Amino acid sequence: MKFIPVNEPLLDGNEKRYLQECIESGWISSEGPFVRMLEEKFAERTGRKFGIAVCNGTAALEAAVIAAGIKKGDEVIMPSFTIISCASAVIRAGGIPVLTDSDPLTWNMNTDEIRNKITKKTKAIMAVHIYGLPVEMDKVLKIAEENNLKVIEDAAELIGQKFRGRQCGSFGDVSTFSFYPNKHITTGEGGMILTDDEDIAERCRSLRNLCFKASRRFEHDELGFNFRMTNLQAAVGVAQLERLDKFIEKKRQIGKMYNDLLKEQIEIQIPVVETDYSENIYWVYGILLKNKKNGNADIVMKQLAERGIGTRPFFYPMHLQPVFRNKGMFKNEFYPVSENLSEMGFYLPSGLGLNEDQILRTAEELKKIIS
Ligand SMILES: Cc1ncc(COP(=O)(O)O)c(C=O)c1O
C-alpha cells in the first residue's frame, strides 16, 4: 500500500511559468522582481504597510526580534509549547525567553499567565499561533499596551487565518511567517516579516542584507545576516499566493472530514472547531491521546508508520529542551499542559496534496489502533 506522507505541497498553479520567467530573464538572485512583488502582495493581503521577504521563518524571527529592539537582558514572554526558532531568536539577540504554559483546548499560549510574568525587564510578548487557532490577540494587545511592551507575532502556521475578522500577521509591531513546504503557501524555504513601522521595516531590510551602509556599499556599522530570499523562491511564492483562498478552503475540508470521521472516538481529543474569535484553519490536524495508560503518541505514531501513514510529533516544550537545560535555564519550571501536549500529541497527514481516500484510510487505521 502506498505510503501517505504527513505533508505534500500543491504546486499546480503558475509556479512553473513564473520559474521559467526567472530562468529566461536571468533574474535568479534576490534582486529579481518577484521578490518585491511577493512582499507587496503579501503585505497588502494581510493589511500591512511593509513586507520584507527572507530566506526562512527562523530568519524572519531573528531579524524581527532585533528590529523590535530586544537587547541584552531584555525579557520576552512566549509559550513553552512552540518551535525552538522563537526562543533561539530571543537568545541570539541577547534576550531572555520567559515562558507560559498552553491552553489545554486551543494549545496556544495561556494568555492568563502573561501578567504574572511581567517584570521590569520585560520588553515584549511573542505571540505564536499554533496549529489552527490564533492566540487570543485582544488580550495580548491589551496587556502590551498597558505595560508598554512590544508585540512580536509569529504567524508562520496561520497564513490567511483571522482573529475576530482581522488577518493573523496584522497584530504585531512586527509579525513573521514561514513558507516552508508544509505551510499554507510555500517557497520551498522562505519567510516574511510584516510591519507598519517604517523604522522596523528599514532595520529588517538592512539586517537581511548584511547591514550594508546605504551611503557606501561594503562599509558596515553593524553586523547583519544574509537572510535574502531568491527571485526563484519568490516566483513560487507569488504563484502560491494567488491560490491562498483555495488552499485555506482545502485545509478546512480536510479538517472537517477528519472531524466527522473521528468525533466519536472518546480516546482522543480532536481540534476545537471554532471559538468565539475564529474558525479553525487546521494548518495541521493535531490529535491528543487522552489516556496515558493506553500509551503515548510515540507508540501510536509508530503503529501508524507500520501501516504506511506518516505523522509528526507535537512540539517539544522549551523548558525541557536539553540545549537550554544544559545552560541552567528554566530550572524548576513546570508547564504541565505543554508537557502533556508533547507527550500525547501528534498530527496526521494534512498537507494540501492529500486526497479523500488517504484521509479515510488514515482515520480507519487510527481508529483500529486506538480502540
Ligand atoms: C510557529 C513557527 N515559527 C517559526 C517556524 C520556523 O520556520 P522555518 O522552518 O521556515 O525556519 C516554524 C516552522 O515551521 C513554525 O511552525
The ligand as an SDF file (V2000), in Angstrom:
LIG
                    3D

 16 16  0  0  0  0  0  0  0  0999 V2000
    5.4310   28.7760   14.5900 C   0  0  0  0  0  0  0  0  0  0  0  0
    6.6490   28.6400   13.7630 C   0  0  0  0  0  0  0  0  0  0  0  0
    7.5460   29.6340   13.7620 N   0  0  0  0  0  0  0  0  0  0  0  0
    8.6790   29.5640   13.0390 C   0  0  0  0  0  0  0  0  0  0  0  0
    8.9760   28.4770   12.2590 C   0  0  0  0  0  0  0  0  0  0  0  0
   10.2740   28.4070   11.5310 C   0  0  0  0  0  0  0  0  0  0  0  0
   10.1200   28.4920   10.1740 O   0  0  0  0  0  0  0  0  0  0  0  0
   11.2270   27.9140    9.1540 P   0  0  0  0  0  0  0  0  0  0  0  0
   11.1490   26.4350    9.2130 O   0  0  0  0  0  0  0  0  0  0  0  0
   10.8260   28.4740    7.8420 O   0  0  0  0  0  0  0  0  0  0  0  0
   12.5450   28.4390    9.6120 O   0  0  0  0  0  0  0  0  0  0  0  0
    8.0700   27.4220   12.2160 C   0  0  0  0  0  0  0  0  0  0  0  0
    8.3970   26.2520   11.3990 C   0  0  0  0  0  0  0  0  0  0  0  0
    7.8980   25.5580   10.7400 O   0  0  0  0  0  0  0  0  0  0  0  0
    6.8750   27.4990   12.9870 C   0  0  0  0  0  0  0  0  0  0  0  0
    5.9740   26.4900   12.9770 O   0  0  0  0  0  0  0  0  0  0  0  0
  1  2  1  0
  2  3  1  0
  2 15  2  0
  3  4  2  0
  4  5  1  0
  5  6  1  0
  5 12  2  0
  6  7  1  0
  7  8  1  0
  8  9  2  0
  8 10  1  0
  8 11  1  0
 12 13  1  0
 12 15  1  0
 13 14  2  0
 15 16  1  0
M  END
$$$$
